[in-house]
Amino acid sequence: MIGAYDVRDLYASLAPRRLLVLNPKDARRRTVASVPAREELDWVNQTYESLNATDNFKLQTEVPVRKMRQVISCICAGPATC
């Protein structure tokens, strides 16, 4: 949930481990669009950048349910397998 529970701090604390944020939701459980999600999680991205781990942080928004498995497999396996 974006904007609640200091989720950005939680995400940043995972750096440099792999992290996939898929279809983030706001406090009212509504899907957050790409631009606001990227703005909200910019601090997390900067944390990953500072650790030279930008490839380990992925944010995917507005992914249809039928494509989620494909996105998760692709992210986990690496871009060479997509």
C-alpha positions as CSV (number, residue, x, y, z in Angstrom):
1,M,0.0,0.0,0.0
2,I,1.6,3.2,-1.2
3,G,1.6,6.1,1.2
4,A,0.8,4.1,4.3
5,Y,2.7,2.2,7.0
6,D,6.1,3.7,5.9
7,V,6.2,1.0,3.2
8,R,8.9,3.0,1.4
9,D,11.2,2.4,4.5
10,L,10.4,-1.3,4.4
11,Y,11.2,-1.5,0.7
12,A,14.4,0.5,1.1
13,S,15.5,-1.8,4.0
14,L,15.5,-4.7,1.6
15,A,18.1,-3.1,-0.6
16,P,20.2,-4.5,-2.3
17,R,18.1,-7.7,-2.4
18,R,15.8,-8.2,-5.3
19,L,12.4,-6.5,-5.0
20,L,9.5,-6.5,-7.3
21,V,6.6,-4.1,-6.6
22,L,3.7,-5.3,-8.8
23,N,0.5,-3.3,-9.2
24,P,0.9,-1.2,-6.0
25,K,-2.2,-0.1,-4.2
26,D,-3.0,3.0,-2.2
27,A,-4.5,3.1,1.3
28,R,-8.0,2.6,-0.2
29,R,-6.8,-0.5,-2.1
30,R,-7.0,1.3,-5.5
31,T,-4.3,0.5,-8.0
32,V,-1.8,3.4,-8.3
33,A,-0.8,4.5,-11.9
34,S,2.8,4.4,-13.1
35,V,3.8,8.0,-12.6
36,P,2.5,8.5,-9.1
37,A,3.9,5.1,-8.1
38,R,7.3,6.0,-9.4
39,E,7.2,9.4,-7.7
40,E,6.2,7.7,-4.4
41,L,8.9,5.1,-4.6
42,D,11.7,7.4,-5.9
43,W,13.4,7.3,-2.5
44,V,13.5,3.5,-2.7
45,N,15.0,3.7,-6.2
46,Q,17.6,6.2,-5.0
47,T,18.5,3.7,-2.1
48,Y,19.0,1.0,-4.7
49,E,21.1,3.3,-6.9
50,S,23.3,4.3,-3.9
51,L,24.1,0.6,-3.4
52,N,24.7,0.0,-7.2
53,A,21.8,-2.4,-7.2
54,T,19.3,-0.7,-9.6
55,D,18.7,-3.9,-11.5
56,N,17.4,-5.5,-8.3
57,F,14.5,-3.0,-7.9
58,K,11.6,-3.3,-10.3
59,L,8.3,-1.5,-10.3
60,Q,5.6,-2.7,-12.6
61,T,2.2,-1.1,-12.7
62,E,-1.1,-1.8,-14.4
63,V,-0.2,-5.4,-15.2
64,P,-3.3,-7.4,-16.1
65,V,-3.9,-10.4,-13.9
66,R,-3.4,-12.8,-16.8
67,K,0.1,-11.5,-17.4
68,M,1.3,-11.4,-13.8
69,R,2.8,-14.9,-13.9
70,Q,4.8,-14.0,-17.0
71,V,6.1,-10.7,-15.5
72,I,7.1,-12.4,-12.2
73,S,8.9,-15.2,-14.1
74,C,10.7,-12.7,-16.3
75,I,11.8,-10.6,-13.4
76,C,12.9,-13.5,-11.3
77,A,14.8,-15.3,-14.1
78,G,16.4,-12.2,-15.6
79,P,15.8,-10.2,-18.8
80,A,17.8,-12.6,-20.9
81,T,14.9,-15.2,-20.6
82,C,12.1,-12.8,-21.5
